Amino acid sequence: MNITQKINAFVQLGDTIRGFSTDQKAALGQMIKSKNEWFTPENLELALNGLQQYLNKNNLEQWVARYPALNQEKNSRKVGVVMAGNIPAVGFHDLLSVVISGHTLYAKLSSQDSVLMKELIRLLLEIAPALKEQIVLTEQLKGVEAIIATGSDNSSRYFEAYFGHLPHIIRKNRSSVAVLSGNESEEDLTLLSNDIFQYFGLGCRNVSKLFVPKGYKFDPFFEAIFPWGEALLAHSKYCNNYEYHRALFLMKKMNMLDNNFLLVAEYESMVSPVGVMFFEYYESEAEIQQKLQENADKIQAVVAKNKAFDKQVAFGQAQTPQLWEYADGVDTMAFLTKL
């Protein structure tokens, strides 16, 4: 299949997803949640909406047009992909990239996200059976000629040890931050609450750290996030995380703010646990710029209102990256076209 045919196949997949009935989504959601309790029907809906944005013909054509090398003849390589499973279909972008690039995908699915990924692949192959030669599901990545692996800082060391001799992209832990000025509107903070709580905060694009000006009052922030409380506390895994860390912080006598479903604590780390939001005070934009630069390898996105920072996105947009906005800032398609 040529690139145009592949794009059309993925567009058809997007149309198929868009056409899911309520009953189809409910059945799929039940299967997914039975394997992973974090993957609620609401999170499945978010993921499917994101895929529809990806699989838009205009977006796909704009993305592919950035890489003239895709139109050149080249040898197909066996590209192993170790997929994450922290949010639904998080590995789909890598699948899309490898298939569009003309290489053969050897995918090791996460056990946490195998149900949805297998269903998406099944639907794609129904639309374009010729792609069966390009998509291989495997548990052991033997004989691959390049690797794309996503995991934790610990697993990245394993990936480096086993695959470091191959051309590779190895992704580590990342999270996102928000920079507040204190002048945000109620709408801004409501949108920020989506960046924090969608997918229960498990994604690398979820905000897990706030930078706030000296003397910042958190009352408007707590008012804006209040509507999330009922759903979060109804989820046992989220609730257990929140209660565990509240007990831990109390034992350590840590200073914290608590609205009964989110702990807000002053702490330097860029990554906070589920149910917790870390924050730091700042006195100037220059101070923030330096802090973000020092932690650039840990930050996926910066949510803020004024366009002053690298990796910046608007409030409410952290979980809606474009096809050309790559994880860890590493251009996956450029890597693939050079193999």
LINDA-V183176 format. One record per helix or strand. SS is the DSSP state (a for helix, b for strand). FROM is the first residue (numbers start at 1). LEN is the number of residues. Records with the same first field share a line. If there is no record, write none. Layout:
SS->FROM-LEN + FROM-LEN
This chain:
a->3-16 + 22-14 + 41-14 + 57-9 + 68-4 + 92-10 + 111-17 + 129-6 + 153-11 + 186-16 + 219-15 + 236-16 + 285-10 + 296-3 + 327-3 + 332-6
b->78-5 + 104-5 + 135-3 + 146-5 + 167-5 + 175-5 + 207-7 + 256-3 + 263-4 + 276-7 + 299-5 + 312-2
